[in-house]
Amino acid sequence: MALGPAGPLVVAVGGGLISAFFYLSVMFGGMGALILGYLAPLPLFLTGLWLGAPAVTVAGLAGAFAVLLGTSGSMLVSLSYLVTGAAPAILVVRQSLLARSREDGTLEWYPPGRVLIGLTGMGVAALLAAVILTLGEPGGLEGVMRQTLARVVEPAFRMQGQQAPDPEAFWVAAVLPGLVAVSWLVMTIVNAVLAQGALMRFGRNRRPAMRLAELELPNWLAPLFAVSVAAASVVPGTVGFLAVNLALILAVPFAFAGLSVVHVFASSRSARTLILVGFYMMLFLFGWPILLLVGLGMIEQWIGLRRRFSPAAPGQEDE
């Protein structure tokens, strides 16, 4: 079905409005609307991966304006939507749709690994900005996290007639910024993959599927990750706090590289589906296999496990 002259604009604005509705549902719809909130970037990715970067830009701006109206003019909430939803969608769409012609006339698409690194860079930039903006606060960003957590749980303790814990008791504050960034990265990636899969199902995709086996990370990422882990282990204070959260964010690309190793390994086995289902069940039930994925990603970076498992058939699994 071809779109008319005004079709792309209508689709873009509509995608932005749906995205804004999903985003606002968390604020006004209670806990049951969390899933809709998680899927808020999905309409933006559907719009952009179908119609291109200009369309997702229009969708993001329309969504931000709708959020502004839906929150009675809250610039903070609208800005949050732009930063956490619209900006990463625009980045991913723009980079994903870049392509150049090879000598044989085929298209070489922008590598999925570089798209992932771009997203990771946004997470790192947000962490650094938060650290800088809170330098004048007692305890810096970590202190702000502890005070915020204390204020959040205080009403619940007061209702039970108990004294709220001291802010210093909230150890999770030391890793909370990194965990939030990791959750945001995963949310963005999942929505992008869902959008691309849906568009491919209906033949509306612009680029072919990104494949896990094609995921290549830059060589400088492993040393940076190793330095961050080492600094997080031995350096105290603000630098140590920054290092541990930086390490959490930088672990995400290696986790996906490790996942690509698992997929390539399974693709060369007769029990491929059973292996993948079993691994994903362990991953979601226990969580600790994430550490295994990060380790596999590091090893893949050094020695190329995927080539050893499937030297003749790279790129069989969709990301």
C-alpha positions as CSV (number, residue, x, y, z in Angstrom):
1,M,0.0,0.0,0.0
2,A,1.6,3.2,-1.2
3,L,1.4,6.4,1.0
4,G,0.0,9.6,-0.5
5,P,2.0,12.9,-0.4
6,A,0.9,13.6,3.1
7,G,1.1,10.0,4.2
8,P,4.6,10.0,5.7
9,L,3.8,13.1,7.8
10,V,0.6,11.6,9.1
11,V,2.3,8.3,9.9
12,A,5.2,10.2,11.7
13,V,2.9,12.4,13.8
14,G,0.7,9.4,14.6
15,G,3.7,7.4,15.7
16,G,4.8,10.2,17.9
17,L,1.4,10.5,19.5
18,I,1.1,6.8,20.2
19,S,4.6,6.8,21.6
20,A,3.7,9.7,23.9
21,F,0.5,7.8,25.0
22,F,2.6,4.8,25.9
23,Y,5.1,7.0,27.8
24,L,2.5,8.8,29.8
25,S,0.6,5.6,30.6
26,V,3.2,4.8,33.3
27,M,2.4,8.1,35.1
28,F,-1.4,7.9,34.9
29,G,-2.1,4.2,34.4
30,G,-0.5,2.6,37.4
31,M,1.7,-0.5,37.6
32,G,-0.3,-2.3,34.9
33,A,0.9,0.2,32.3
34,L,4.6,-0.5,32.8
35,I,4.7,-2.7,29.7
36,L,3.3,0.2,27.6
37,G,5.9,2.5,29.1
38,Y,8.6,0.0,28.1
39,L,7.2,-0.1,24.5
40,A,7.1,3.7,24.2
41,P,10.0,3.8,21.7
42,L,8.4,1.1,19.5
43,P,6.2,3.5,17.4
44,L,9.2,5.7,16.8
45,F,11.3,2.8,15.6
46,L,8.5,1.5,13.4
47,T,8.1,5.0,11.8
48,G,11.9,5.5,11.3
49,L,12.9,2.1,10.1
50,W,10.0,2.3,7.6
51,L,10.1,5.9,6.4
52,G,13.6,7.1,7.4
53,A,15.4,9.5,9.7
54,P,13.3,12.6,8.9
55,A,10.1,10.7,9.8
56,V,11.4,9.5,13.1
57,T,12.6,13.1,13.9
58,V,9.1,14.4,13.2
59,A,7.7,11.6,15.3
60,G,10.0,12.3,18.2
61,L,9.2,16.0,18.2
62,A,5.4,15.3,18.0
63,G,5.7,12.9,20.8
64,A,7.6,15.4,23.0
65,F,5.0,18.0,22.3
66,A,2.2,15.6,23.2
67,V,4.0,14.7,26.4
68,L,4.3,18.4,27.2
69,L,0.6,18.9,26.7
70,G,-0.3,15.7,28.6
71,T,1.7,16.8,31.7
72,S,0.3,20.4,31.7
73,G,3.4,21.9,30.4
74,S,6.1,20.0,32.3
75,M,9.3,20.7,30.4
76,L,11.2,18.2,32.6
77,V,9.1,15.3,31.6
78,S,9.0,16.3,27.9
79,L,12.8,16.7,28.0
80,S,13.1,13.3,29.6
81,Y,11.0,11.8,26.8
82,L,13.3,13.5,24.2
83,V,16.5,12.2,25.8
84,T,15.5,8.7,26.7
85,G,13.1,7.9,23.9
86,A,13.3,10.2,20.8
87,A,17.0,10.8,20.7
88,P,18.2,7.2,20.8
89,A,15.5,6.3,18.2
90,I,16.7,9.0,15.9
91,L,20.3,7.9,16.4
92,V,19.6,4.2,15.7
93,V,17.4,4.9,12.7
94,R,19.8,7.3,11.1
95,Q,22.9,5.0,11.5
96,S,21.0,1.8,10.7
97,L,19.8,3.2,7.4
98,L,23.3,4.3,6.2
99,A,24.6,2.3,3.3
100,R,27.2,2.5,0.6
101,S,27.5,0.7,-2.7
102,R,30.1,-2.0,-3.2
103,E,32.0,-2.5,-6.5
104,D,29.6,-5.3,-7.4
105,G,26.6,-2.9,-7.0
106,T,25.3,-4.4,-3.7
107,L,24.8,-2.3,-0.6
108,E,27.0,-2.4,2.4
109,W,24.9,-1.4,5.4
110,Y,26.2,0.4,8.5
111,P,27.6,-2.3,10.9
112,P,25.3,-3.3,13.8
113,G,28.3,-3.2,16.2
114,R,28.8,0.5,15.5
115,V,25.1,1.2,16.1
116,L,25.4,-0.5,19.5
117,I,28.5,1.5,20.3
118,G,26.7,4.7,19.5
119,L,23.9,3.8,21.9
120,T,26.4,2.8,24.5
121,G,28.2,6.2,24.0
122,M,24.9,7.9,24.7
123,G,24.6,6.0,28.0
124,V,28.2,7.0,29.0
125,A,27.5,10.6,28.1
126,A,24.4,10.7,30.3
127,L,26.4,9.2,33.2
128,L,29.1,11.8,32.8
129,A,26.6,14.6,32.6
130,A,24.9,13.4,35.7
131,V,28.2,13.2,37.6
132,I,29.2,16.7,36.5
133,L,25.8,18.3,37.3
134,T,25.9,16.9,40.9
135,L,29.5,17.8,41.7
136,G,28.3,20.5,44.1
137,E,25.9,18.2,46.0
138,P,26.9,16.3,49.2
139,G,28.3,13.0,48.1
140,G,28.0,13.9,44.4
141,L,25.7,11.7,42.3
142,E,25.9,8.8,44.7
143,G,24.8,11.1,47.5
144,V,21.9,12.3,45.4
145,M,20.9,8.7,44.7
146,R,21.0,7.8,48.4
147,Q,18.9,10.7,49.4
148,T,16.4,10.1,46.6
149,L,16.0,6.4,47.6
150,A,15.5,7.4,51.2
151,R,12.8,9.9,50.3
152,V,11.0,7.3,48.1
153,V,10.8,4.6,50.9
154,E,10.2,6.9,53.8
155,P,6.4,7.1,53.4
156,A,6.1,3.3,53.4
157,F,8.1,3.0,56.6
158,R,6.1,5.9,58.2
159,M,2.8,4.2,57.4
160,Q,4.0,1.1,59.3
161,G,5.2,3.2,62.3
162,Q,8.9,2.4,61.6
163,Q,11.9,4.7,61.1
164,A,13.2,4.9,57.6
165,P,16.7,3.5,57.0
166,D,19.6,5.9,56.9
167,P,20.5,7.0,53.4
168,E,23.9,5.4,53.8
169,A,22.2,2.0,54.1
170,F,21.1,2.0,50.5
171,W,24.1,0.3,49.0
172,V,22.3,-0.1,45.6
173,A,22.8,3.7,45.1
174,A,26.4,3.0,44.3
175,V,25.4,1.1,41.1
176,L,22.0,2.6,40.4
177,P,23.0,5.0,37.6
178,G,24.7,2.2,35.8
179,L,21.7,-0.2,36.2
180,V,19.3,2.5,35.0
181,A,21.5,3.1,31.9
182,V,21.8,-0.7,31.2
183,S,18.0,-1.0,31.5
184,W,17.5,1.9,29.1
185,L,20.0,0.4,26.6
186,V,18.3,-3.0,26.7
187,M,14.9,-1.3,26.3
188,T,16.0,0.6,23.3
189,I,17.6,-2.4,21.6
190,V,14.6,-4.6,22.2
191,N,12.2,-2.0,20.7
192,A,14.4,-1.6,17.7
193,V,14.6,-5.3,17.1
194,L,10.8,-5.7,17.5
195,A,10.2,-2.9,15.1
196,Q,12.6,-4.3,12.5
197,G,11.0,-7.7,12.8
198,A,7.5,-6.4,12.4
199,L,8.5,-4.4,9.3
200,M,10.2,-7.4,7.8
201,R,7.1,-9.4,8.4
202,F,5.0,-7.0,6.3
203,G,7.7,-6.2,3.8
204,R,8.1,-2.6,4.9
205,N,11.8,-2.7,6.1
206,R,14.4,-0.6,4.4
207,R,17.5,-2.5,5.4
208,P,17.9,-6.3,5.8
209,A,18.0,-7.8,9.3
210,M,20.9,-7.1,11.5
211,R,22.5,-10.4,12.4
212,L,24.1,-11.2,15.7
213,A,27.0,-13.0,13.9
214,E,27.8,-9.7,12.2
215,L,28.3,-7.9,15.5
216,E,31.9,-6.6,15.7
217,L,33.1,-4.4,18.5
218,P,36.0,-1.9,18.2
219,N,39.4,-3.1,19.6
220,W,39.6,-0.1,22.0
221,L,36.5,-1.2,23.9
222,A,38.0,-4.2,25.7
223,P,40.9,-2.2,27.3
224,L,38.6,0.6,28.3
225,F,36.2,-1.9,30.0
226,A,39.2,-3.7,31.7
227,V,40.5,-0.3,33.1
228,S,37.0,0.6,34.3
229,V,36.6,-2.8,36.1
230,A,40.1,-2.4,37.7
231,A,39.4,1.2,38.8
232,A,36.0,0.2,40.2
233,S,37.8,-2.5,42.3
234,V,40.6,-0.3,43.9
235,V,39.8,3.4,43.5
236,P,37.5,4.9,46.2
237,G,35.3,8.0,46.1
238,T,33.8,9.7,43.1
239,V,36.3,8.2,40.7
240,G,35.5,4.7,41.9
241,F,31.8,5.4,41.7
242,L,32.1,6.6,38.2
243,A,34.3,3.6,37.2
244,V,31.8,0.9,38.5
245,N,28.9,2.5,36.7
246,L,30.9,3.0,33.6
247,A,31.9,-0.7,33.7
248,L,28.2,-1.7,34.0
249,I,27.4,0.3,30.9
250,L,30.4,-0.9,28.9
251,A,29.4,-4.5,29.7
252,V,26.3,-4.3,27.6
253,P,28.1,-4.5,24.2
254,F,30.1,-7.5,25.4
255,A,26.9,-9.2,26.6
256,F,25.5,-9.0,23.1
257,A,28.8,-10.2,21.6
258,G,28.6,-13.1,24.0
259,L,25.0,-13.7,23.0
260,S,26.1,-13.9,19.3
261,V,28.6,-16.6,20.3
262,V,25.8,-18.6,21.9
263,H,23.6,-18.2,18.7
264,V,26.4,-19.2,16.4
265,F,27.3,-22.2,18.6
266,A,23.7,-23.3,18.7
267,S,23.2,-22.8,14.9
268,S,25.8,-25.5,14.2
269,R,24.1,-28.1,16.4
270,S,21.2,-30.3,15.7
271,A,19.5,-29.3,19.0
272,R,19.7,-25.6,18.1
273,T,16.2,-24.7,19.3
274,L,16.6,-26.7,22.6
275,I,20.0,-25.0,23.3
276,L,18.7,-21.5,22.8
277,V,15.4,-22.0,24.7
278,G,17.3,-23.6,27.6
279,F,19.9,-20.8,27.7
280,Y,17.3,-18.0,27.6
281,M,15.3,-19.7,30.3
282,M,18.4,-19.8,32.5
283,L,19.1,-16.2,31.6
284,F,15.7,-14.9,32.7
285,L,15.3,-17.2,35.7
286,F,18.7,-16.8,37.3
287,G,20.4,-13.7,35.8
288,W,23.9,-14.9,36.5
289,P,24.4,-16.1,32.8
290,I,24.7,-12.4,32.0
291,L,28.2,-12.6,33.5
292,L,28.9,-15.6,31.2
293,L,27.8,-13.6,28.2
294,V,30.1,-10.7,29.1
295,G,33.0,-13.2,29.5
296,L,32.2,-14.8,26.2
297,G,32.0,-11.4,24.6
298,M,35.5,-10.6,25.9
299,I,36.9,-13.9,24.6
300,E,35.2,-13.4,21.3
301,Q,36.9,-10.0,21.0
302,W,40.3,-11.6,21.6
303,I,40.3,-14.9,19.8
304,G,37.1,-15.0,17.6
305,L,35.0,-17.8,19.1
306,R,32.4,-17.5,16.4
307,R,34.8,-18.3,13.6
308,R,35.9,-21.4,15.5
309,F,32.3,-22.6,16.0
310,S,31.1,-21.9,12.5
311,P,33.9,-20.9,10.2
312,A,31.9,-21.5,7.0
313,A,28.5,-20.1,8.0
314,P,28.6,-16.8,9.7
315,G,25.5,-14.7,10.2
316,Q,22.7,-17.2,10.5
317,E,20.8,-15.6,13.4
318,D,18.9,-12.4,13.5
319,E,19.6,-9.9,16.1
